Amino acid sequence: MAHATEELVDFDEALERYDPVLGFEVHVELNTATKMFSDAPNVFGDVPNTNVTPVDLGLPGVLPVVNKKAVEYSIKIGLALNCQIAEYCRFARKNYFYPDTPKNFQTSQYDEPIAFDGYLDLELSDGEIFRVEIERAHMEEDAGKLTHMGSTGRIQGAQSSLVDYNRAGVPLVEIVTKPITGAGKRAPELAKAYVAAIREIVKNLDVSDAKMERGNVRCDVNISLMPQGTTTFGTRSETKNVNSLRAVEHAMRFEIERHAAVLDAGNLVVQETRHWHEDTRTTTSGRPKSDADDYRYFPEPDLVPIVTTREWVEELRAQLPEPPAERRKRLQADWGYADAEFRDVVNAGFLDAIEETIAAGATPAVARKWWMGEISRLAKNADVEPLELGVTPATIIELNQLIEAKKINDKIARQVLEYAVAGEGTPREIVEKRSLAVVNDDSALGAAIDDAMASMPDVVAKIKDGKVQAIGALIGPVMKATRGQADAGRVREIVLEKLGVEG
């Protein structure tokens, strides 16, 4: 494949010679009941081309009507990003041809966005605070969705493409940063942290489902390099529609390495869009990147301007929920996690999962143990995001109940979780189906204990002499004889009873 031959420079080496300049355009799909300019349902996953109206299809003679709820959601996003809210703004037509944009233009905002001049303070993995300046957050509509028919599912080599207009017209807010400098080697981490913060904010506001795997939140990753000691920005590339936090981080890293190789060779970086390929964690060339002039923006003649009164804005401000930063402080206090423990949870992206698990009945210690431990390990081994494993709070609650009831031990619980991730059922179903319950029946354990004691008379002698901790040497053989299903606590009790030793 073409993208396998891209020349790269080692990441650390690249940043010895160049300073990265970053920029992010995050598209957030709003979860309103209907679309931005029509009364078509805004629902994910329905039969293709069923949630459409003449407005969505751009048929002659139709007129759009602005969705007031989408405007309110947009204002809330702007307020949460510390933006100024425009007292007066207009929609514009962004003209370009693409098969999934039936009108041949996108109704968007250009020089008069609903929100502008904001900022977002990000906490990085070591607690450092990095401020990202927000240039604008503007309203627009989403395009339809193309499905490319062929072995790879990509447009390259596809025999044909199918278009679904269900997504056409879904309300979007596009959040655009100002150029970000000073990130240095932390650029990939900053990219991930920024998109994670946007997703957390819009989910917290309940204005978007914020599911990146569904495309509710998508990021265009912009990067350019400038030689160390200079201040003139280089030519940027824009990797389009990256839809996972891990991919955002990897795309930023790859593009830095690619740009450095191009510049080291004495060549010019092409201003273009790039496609991200998760399977190879590389980008490939898309199309030359258009400037604003190429889109021939002009005010949308079929929509009146939007006027926001101070009273309306303050009414919406009063509806804002607890900010994510304050929520994190509250949760840490409620859960009793140390600073380092809590930071690890946040960095791993498990805050919501642990909160849901605790709300379902787990203790903070149990929730943290499973998410930060075995679930993270399984995800790493499978090279997927932990939340993609499909583990639910109910799974963890049931596992812990089985442990507390002494039906299984920790070792067996880890096996059960693997089987649950593989789709074999609930923990209880798996334990029963695979006969994984711990052996705590005295008669079953007694024979294995007798064999272990007979084979290790020196250990038995130590125990009789009062060195009770030596029992640990007997537990191993008993575990082996019972395929790891012996109740270690009961084994200890039986050994002491057999030898007449006080525990």
C-alpha positions as CSV (number, residue, x, y, z in Angstrom):
1,M,0.0,0.0,0.0
2,A,1.1,3.5,-0.7
3,H,1.0,4.7,2.9
4,A,3.4,1.9,3.9
5,T,6.3,3.7,2.1
6,E,6.0,7.1,3.8
7,E,9.4,8.4,5.0
8,L,9.4,9.1,8.7
9,V,11.8,10.7,11.2
10,D,12.1,9.4,14.7
11,F,9.7,11.5,16.9
12,D,12.2,12.6,19.5
13,E,14.7,13.5,16.7
14,A,12.1,15.5,14.8
15,L,11.4,17.6,17.9
16,E,15.1,18.4,18.4
17,R,14.9,20.4,15.1
18,Y,11.3,21.5,14.8
19,D,8.5,23.1,16.9
20,P,5.0,21.7,16.2
21,V,2.1,24.1,15.6
22,L,-1.2,22.4,16.3
23,G,-4.8,23.1,15.6
24,F,-8.0,21.1,16.1
25,E,-11.4,21.3,14.5
26,V,-13.8,19.1,16.5
27,H,-17.2,18.4,15.1
28,V,-19.9,17.6,17.7
29,E,-23.2,16.1,16.5
30,L,-26.1,17.4,18.7
31,N,-28.7,15.0,20.0
32,T,-31.7,17.1,19.2
33,A,-34.9,15.2,18.4
34,T,-34.9,16.6,14.8
35,K,-32.4,18.0,12.3
36,M,-30.9,21.4,12.0
37,F,-33.2,22.8,9.3
38,S,-36.0,20.2,8.9
39,D,-38.3,18.2,11.1
40,A,-36.8,14.9,10.0
41,P,-35.9,12.6,13.0
42,N,-32.3,12.8,14.2
43,V,-31.8,9.1,15.0
44,F,-28.7,7.0,14.6
45,G,-28.7,3.6,12.9
46,D,-32.1,3.6,11.2
47,V,-32.7,2.1,7.8
48,P,-30.8,4.2,5.2
49,N,-32.6,7.1,3.6
50,T,-35.7,6.9,5.8
51,N,-35.1,9.9,8.1
52,V,-35.2,12.5,5.2
53,T,-37.4,15.3,4.0
54,P,-37.4,17.4,0.9
55,V,-35.2,20.0,2.8
56,D,-32.6,17.3,3.6
57,L,-32.5,16.3,-0.1
58,G,-32.2,19.8,-1.4
59,L,-35.3,19.6,-3.6
60,P,-36.3,22.7,-5.5
61,G,-38.6,25.2,-3.7
62,V,-38.0,24.0,-0.1
63,L,-37.1,26.4,2.7
64,P,-35.1,25.6,5.8
65,V,-36.2,26.5,9.4
66,V,-33.7,26.8,12.2
67,N,-34.0,24.3,15.1
68,K,-34.2,26.5,18.2
69,K,-33.0,23.7,20.5
70,A,-29.9,23.3,18.4
71,V,-29.2,27.0,18.8
72,E,-29.6,26.7,22.6
73,Y,-27.3,23.7,22.7
74,S,-24.7,25.6,20.7
75,I,-24.9,28.5,23.1
76,K,-24.4,26.1,26.0
77,I,-21.3,24.6,24.4
78,G,-19.9,28.1,23.8
79,L,-20.5,29.1,27.5
80,A,-18.8,25.8,28.7
81,L,-15.8,26.8,26.5
82,N,-15.6,30.2,28.1
83,C,-16.6,31.8,24.8
84,Q,-18.2,35.2,24.0
85,I,-21.7,34.6,22.7
86,A,-22.6,36.7,19.6
87,E,-25.5,39.0,20.1
88,Y,-26.2,38.7,16.3
89,C,-25.0,36.0,13.9
90,R,-25.9,34.6,10.5
91,F,-25.7,31.4,8.6
92,A,-23.8,31.2,5.3
93,R,-23.6,28.8,2.4
94,K,-20.3,26.9,2.0
95,N,-20.3,25.8,-1.6
96,Y,-18.7,22.6,-2.7
97,F,-19.8,19.5,-4.6
98,Y,-19.7,16.1,-2.8
99,P,-22.1,13.2,-3.4
100,D,-23.4,13.1,0.2
101,T,-24.2,16.9,0.2
102,P,-27.3,16.9,-2.0
103,K,-27.7,20.7,-2.1
104,N,-24.1,21.2,-3.4
105,F,-23.6,23.5,-0.4
106,Q,-23.5,23.2,3.3
107,T,-25.4,25.6,5.5
108,S,-22.8,26.7,8.0
109,Q,-21.5,29.9,9.6
110,Y,-18.4,31.7,8.4
111,D,-17.5,35.2,9.6
112,E,-20.3,35.4,12.2
113,P,-20.2,32.4,14.5
114,I,-22.5,31.9,17.4
115,A,-19.6,31.7,19.9
116,F,-16.0,33.0,19.7
117,D,-12.9,33.9,21.8
118,G,-12.9,31.1,24.4
119,Y,-10.4,28.9,26.1
120,L,-10.1,25.5,27.7
121,D,-7.6,24.6,30.4
122,L,-6.4,21.0,30.1
123,E,-4.8,19.0,32.8
124,L,-2.0,16.7,31.4
125,S,-0.9,13.4,32.8
126,D,1.5,14.9,35.4
127,G,-0.9,17.6,36.5
128,E,0.4,20.4,34.3
129,I,-2.2,22.8,33.1
130,F,-2.1,23.8,29.4
131,R,-4.4,26.5,28.1
132,V,-5.9,26.0,24.5
133,E,-7.4,29.1,23.0
134,I,-10.7,28.6,21.2
135,E,-11.2,30.8,18.1
136,R,-14.8,29.9,17.4
137,A,-17.6,27.5,17.8
138,H,-20.1,27.7,15.0
139,M,-23.3,25.9,13.9
140,E,-23.7,23.9,10.8
141,E,-25.3,20.8,9.4
142,D,-23.7,17.4,8.9
143,A,-23.3,15.7,5.5
144,G,-24.7,12.3,4.5
145,K,-22.7,9.2,4.7
146,L,-21.0,7.2,1.9
147,T,-20.5,3.5,2.1
148,H,-17.8,2.3,-0.3
149,M,-18.5,-1.2,-1.7
150,G,-15.4,-3.4,-2.0
151,S,-13.1,-5.5,0.0
152,T,-11.5,-2.7,2.0
153,G,-14.5,-0.5,2.6
154,R,-12.4,2.5,1.4
155,I,-12.9,4.7,-1.6
156,Q,-9.7,3.5,-3.1
157,G,-10.5,0.5,-5.2
158,A,-14.2,0.5,-4.4
159,Q,-16.5,-0.8,-7.2
160,S,-19.3,1.6,-6.2
161,S,-20.5,3.8,-3.4
162,L,-23.9,4.0,-1.7
163,V,-25.1,7.2,-0.1
164,D,-27.3,7.4,3.1
165,Y,-28.9,10.8,3.6
166,N,-30.1,10.1,7.2
167,R,-27.2,12.0,8.6
168,A,-27.6,14.9,6.1
169,G,-28.8,17.9,8.1
170,V,-28.0,16.6,11.6
171,P,-27.1,19.6,13.8
172,L,-23.3,20.1,14.3
173,V,-21.2,22.5,16.3
174,E,-17.7,22.8,15.0
175,I,-15.1,24.0,17.6
176,V,-12.0,25.5,16.1
177,T,-8.9,26.3,18.1
178,K,-6.4,29.1,17.5
179,P,-2.9,27.9,16.5
180,I,-1.4,26.1,19.5
181,T,2.4,26.5,20.1
182,G,4.6,25.3,23.0
183,A,3.4,21.8,23.2
184,G,6.7,20.3,22.0
185,K,7.0,16.6,22.7
186,R,3.7,16.6,24.5
187,A,1.8,17.4,21.3
188,P,0.3,13.9,20.9
189,E,-0.7,13.8,24.6
190,L,-2.2,17.3,24.3
191,A,-4.2,16.3,21.2
192,K,-5.7,13.4,23.1
193,A,-6.4,15.4,26.2
194,Y,-8.1,18.2,24.2
195,V,-10.5,15.9,22.4
196,A,-11.2,14.0,25.6
197,A,-12.1,17.3,27.3
198,I,-14.4,18.4,24.5
199,R,-16.1,15.0,24.6
200,E,-16.4,15.2,28.4
201,I,-17.9,18.7,28.2
202,V,-20.6,18.0,25.6
203,K,-21.5,14.7,27.3
204,N,-21.8,16.5,30.6
205,L,-24.0,19.2,29.0
206,D,-26.2,16.4,27.6
207,V,-26.2,18.1,24.2
208,S,-24.5,15.1,22.4
209,D,-24.3,11.4,22.8
210,A,-20.6,11.9,22.4
211,K,-19.9,8.4,21.1
212,M,-16.8,8.7,18.9
213,E,-17.3,5.3,17.4
214,R,-20.6,6.5,16.0
215,G,-19.1,9.8,14.7
216,N,-20.9,11.9,17.3
217,V,-17.5,13.5,18.0
218,R,-14.9,13.7,15.2
219,C,-11.7,15.6,15.1
220,D,-9.7,17.1,12.2
221,V,-6.1,17.2,13.4
222,N,-4.0,20.0,11.9
223,I,-0.2,20.1,12.2
224,S,2.7,22.1,10.9
225,L,6.3,22.3,11.8
226,M,8.6,25.3,12.1
227,P,12.4,25.1,12.5
228,Q,13.6,25.6,16.1
229,G,14.2,29.3,16.8
230,T,11.9,30.6,14.1
231,T,8.4,32.0,14.4
232,T,6.9,31.6,10.9
233,F,4.4,28.8,10.8
234,G,5.0,26.0,8.3
235,T,2.5,24.5,5.8
236,R,-0.1,22.5,7.6
237,S,-1.8,19.2,6.8
238,E,-5.3,18.3,8.1
239,T,-6.0,14.7,9.0
240,K,-9.8,14.4,8.6
241,N,-12.5,12.8,10.8
242,V,-10.3,11.0,13.4
243,N,-12.8,9.3,15.7
244,S,-11.0,7.8,18.7
245,L,-8.8,9.3,21.4
246,R,-6.1,6.9,20.7
247,A,-6.2,7.6,16.9
248,V,-6.0,11.4,17.6
249,E,-2.8,10.8,19.6
250,H,-1.3,8.5,17.0
251,A,-2.3,10.7,14.0
252,M,-0.5,13.7,15.6
253,R,2.6,11.6,16.3
254,F,2.7,10.2,12.7
255,E,2.2,13.5,11.0
256,I,5.0,15.1,13.0
257,E,7.3,12.3,12.0
258,R,6.2,12.6,8.3
259,H,6.5,16.4,8.1
260,A,10.0,16.3,9.6
261,A,11.0,13.7,6.9
262,V,9.6,15.9,4.1
263,L,11.4,19.0,5.5
264,D,14.7,17.2,6.1
265,A,14.7,16.1,2.5
266,G,14.5,19.7,1.4
267,N,11.0,19.3,0.1
268,L,7.8,21.4,0.7
269,V,4.9,20.0,2.7
270,V,1.7,19.9,0.7
271,Q,-1.3,21.7,2.1
272,E,-3.8,18.9,1.9
273,T,-6.3,16.8,3.8
274,R,-5.1,13.4,4.9
275,H,-6.9,10.1,5.6
276,W,-6.2,8.2,8.9
277,H,-5.8,4.4,8.7
278,E,-6.3,2.8,12.1
279,D,-5.0,-0.6,10.9
280,T,-1.5,0.7,10.0
281,R,-1.7,3.9,12.2
282,T,-0.7,5.9,9.2
283,T,-2.1,8.7,7.0
284,T,-2.4,9.0,3.3
285,S,-3.0,11.9,1.0
286,G,-6.6,13.0,0.4
287,R,-7.1,16.2,-1.6
288,P,-5.5,19.6,-1.8
289,K,-6.7,21.7,1.2
290,S,-9.1,24.4,0.1
291,D,-8.9,27.9,1.6
292,A,-12.0,29.8,2.7
293,D,-12.1,31.7,-0.6
294,D,-12.5,28.4,-2.5
295,Y,-15.8,27.8,-0.8
296,R,-17.3,31.1,-2.1
297,Y,-19.1,31.8,1.2
298,F,-22.1,34.1,1.1
299,P,-24.9,34.8,3.6
300,E,-27.7,32.2,3.5
301,P,-30.6,34.1,1.9
302,D,-33.3,31.7,3.2
303,L,-32.6,32.1,6.9
304,V,-33.0,35.2,9.1
305,P,-30.1,36.2,11.4
306,I,-30.1,34.9,15.0
307,V,-30.4,37.4,17.7
308,T,-29.4,36.3,21.3
309,T,-30.6,38.5,24.1
310,R,-28.6,38.8,27.4
311,E,-31.6,37.4,29.2
312,W,-31.7,34.3,27.0
313,V,-28.0,33.7,27.3
314,E,-28.0,34.0,31.1
315,E,-31.0,31.7,31.4
316,L,-29.1,29.1,29.5
317,R,-26.0,29.8,31.6
318,A,-28.1,29.0,34.7
319,Q,-28.9,25.6,33.3
320,L,-25.3,24.5,32.9
321,P,-24.4,21.5,35.0
322,E,-21.5,21.2,37.3
323,P,-18.3,21.8,35.3
324,P,-16.1,18.7,34.6
325,A,-13.2,20.1,36.6
326,E,-15.4,20.7,39.7
327,R,-17.0,17.3,39.2
328,R,-13.5,15.6,39.3
329,K,-12.7,17.3,42.6
330,R,-16.0,16.2,44.1
331,L,-15.6,12.6,42.9
332,Q,-12.0,12.3,44.2
333,A,-13.2,13.5,47.6
334,D,-16.1,11.1,47.6
335,W,-14.0,8.1,46.5
336,G,-11.1,8.8,48.7
337,Y,-8.5,8.3,46.0
338,A,-5.0,9.7,46.4
339,D,-4.0,12.4,43.8
340,A,-1.8,9.9,41.9
341,E,-4.6,7.3,41.9
342,F,-7.2,9.7,40.7
343,R,-4.9,11.2,38.0
344,D,-4.3,7.7,36.7
345,V,-8.0,7.1,36.5
346,V,-8.6,10.3,34.6
347,N,-5.7,9.7,32.2
348,A,-6.9,6.2,31.5
349,G,-10.4,7.6,30.5
350,F,-12.2,5.6,33.2
351,L,-13.8,8.3,35.2
352,D,-17.3,7.7,33.8
353,A,-17.0,4.0,33.9
354,I,-15.9,4.0,37.5
355,E,-18.6,6.4,38.5
356,E,-21.2,4.2,36.8
357,T,-19.8,1.1,38.5
358,I,-19.8,2.7,41.9
359,A,-23.4,4.0,41.3
360,A,-24.3,0.4,40.5
361,G,-23.2,-0.7,43.9
362,A,-19.4,-1.3,43.9
363,T,-17.1,0.2,46.4
364,P,-14.6,2.8,45.0
365,A,-11.7,0.4,45.7
366,V,-13.4,-2.5,43.8
367,A,-14.3,-0.3,40.8
368,R,-10.8,1.0,40.5
369,K,-9.2,-2.4,41.0
370,W,-11.0,-3.9,38.0
371,W,-10.9,-1.0,35.6
372,M,-7.3,0.0,36.2
373,G,-6.2,-3.6,36.5
374,E,-7.6,-6.6,34.6
375,I,-9.8,-4.6,32.2
376,S,-6.8,-2.4,31.2
377,R,-4.6,-5.5,30.7
378,L,-7.2,-7.3,28.5
379,A,-7.6,-4.2,26.4
380,K,-3.8,-3.8,26.0
381,N,-3.4,-7.4,25.0
382,A,-6.2,-7.0,22.4
383,D,-4.9,-3.6,21.2
384,V,-8.3,-2.0,21.7
385,E,-9.7,0.8,23.9
386,P,-10.8,-0.6,27.3
387,L,-14.4,0.6,26.8
388,E,-14.5,-1.4,23.5
389,L,-14.3,-4.6,25.5
390,G,-18.0,-4.4,26.4
391,V,-17.5,-4.7,30.2
392,T,-20.4,-3.2,32.1
393,P,-20.8,-2.2,35.7
394,A,-23.1,-5.2,36.1
395,T,-20.3,-7.5,35.1
396,I,-18.0,-6.1,37.7
397,I,-20.7,-6.1,40.4
398,E,-21.5,-9.8,39.7
399,L,-17.8,-10.8,39.7
400,N,-17.3,-9.1,43.0
401,Q,-20.4,-10.7,44.5
402,L,-19.1,-14.2,43.5
403,I,-15.7,-13.4,45.2
404,E,-17.4,-12.1,48.4
405,A,-19.6,-15.2,48.5
406,K,-16.4,-17.3,48.1
407,K,-17.8,-18.9,45.0
408,I,-14.6,-17.9,43.1
409,N,-11.3,-16.5,44.0
410,D,-9.4,-13.6,42.4
411,K,-7.5,-15.8,40.0
412,I,-10.7,-17.5,38.8
413,A,-12.4,-14.1,38.6
414,R,-9.8,-12.9,36.1
415,Q,-10.5,-16.0,33.9
416,V,-14.2,-15.4,34.2
417,L,-13.8,-11.8,33.0
418,E,-11.9,-13.0,29.9
419,Y,-14.7,-15.4,29.1
420,A,-17.2,-12.6,29.6
421,V,-15.3,-10.3,27.3
422,A,-15.3,-13.2,24.7
423,G,-19.1,-13.1,24.9
424,E,-19.8,-16.3,26.9
425,G,-22.4,-14.7,29.1
426,T,-22.6,-13.3,32.6
427,P,-20.1,-14.2,35.3
428,R,-22.6,-16.5,37.1
429,E,-23.5,-18.2,33.8
430,I,-19.8,-18.7,33.0
431,V,-18.9,-20.1,36.4
432,E,-21.7,-22.6,36.2
433,K,-21.2,-23.6,32.6
434,R,-17.4,-24.0,33.0
435,S,-17.6,-25.5,36.5
436,L,-15.2,-22.8,37.8
437,A,-16.6,-22.5,41.4
438,V,-13.9,-22.8,44.1
439,V,-13.4,-26.1,45.8
440,N,-14.2,-25.6,49.5
441,D,-15.7,-28.9,50.2
442,D,-13.7,-30.5,53.1
443,S,-13.7,-34.0,51.6
444,A,-12.5,-32.8,48.2
445,L,-9.8,-30.6,49.7
446,G,-8.8,-33.2,52.3
447,A,-7.3,-35.7,49.8
448,A,-5.3,-33.0,48.1
449,I,-4.0,-31.7,51.4
450,D,-3.0,-35.1,52.6
451,D,-1.0,-35.7,49.4
452,A,0.7,-32.3,49.8
453,M,1.6,-33.0,53.4
454,A,2.9,-36.5,52.7
455,S,5.2,-35.1,50.0
456,M,6.5,-32.3,52.2
457,P,7.2,-33.7,55.7
458,D,9.8,-30.9,56.4
459,V,7.1,-28.3,55.8
460,V,4.7,-30.2,58.1
461,A,7.4,-30.2,60.8
462,K,7.9,-26.5,60.6
463,I,4.2,-25.9,61.0
464,K,4.1,-28.2,64.0
465,D,6.9,-26.1,65.5
466,G,4.8,-23.0,65.3
467,K,5.9,-21.6,61.9
468,V,2.4,-21.3,60.6
469,Q,3.5,-19.1,57.7
470,A,5.0,-22.3,56.1
471,I,1.5,-23.4,55.2
472,G,2.0,-21.3,52.0
473,A,4.2,-24.0,50.6
474,L,1.4,-26.5,50.9
475,I,-1.2,-24.3,49.3
476,G,0.6,-24.3,45.9
477,P,0.4,-28.1,45.4
478,V,-3.3,-28.1,46.6
479,M,-4.1,-25.4,44.1
480,K,-2.4,-27.4,41.3
481,A,-4.4,-30.5,42.3
482,T,-7.6,-28.6,42.1
483,R,-6.8,-26.6,38.9
484,G,-6.5,-23.4,40.9
485,Q,-10.0,-23.7,42.3
486,A,-9.2,-24.4,46.0
487,D,-10.3,-22.0,48.6
488,A,-6.9,-21.0,50.0
489,G,-8.4,-19.8,53.3
490,R,-10.2,-23.1,53.9
491,V,-7.0,-25.0,52.9
492,R,-5.2,-23.2,55.7
493,E,-7.9,-24.0,58.2
494,I,-7.9,-27.7,57.4
495,V,-4.1,-28.0,57.6
496,L,-4.1,-26.4,61.1
497,E,-7.0,-28.7,62.2
498,K,-5.2,-31.8,60.9
499,L,-2.0,-30.9,62.7
500,G,-3.7,-29.6,65.8
501,V,-2.0,-26.3,65.6
502,E,-3.5,-22.9,66.7
503,G,-3.9,-20.5,63.8
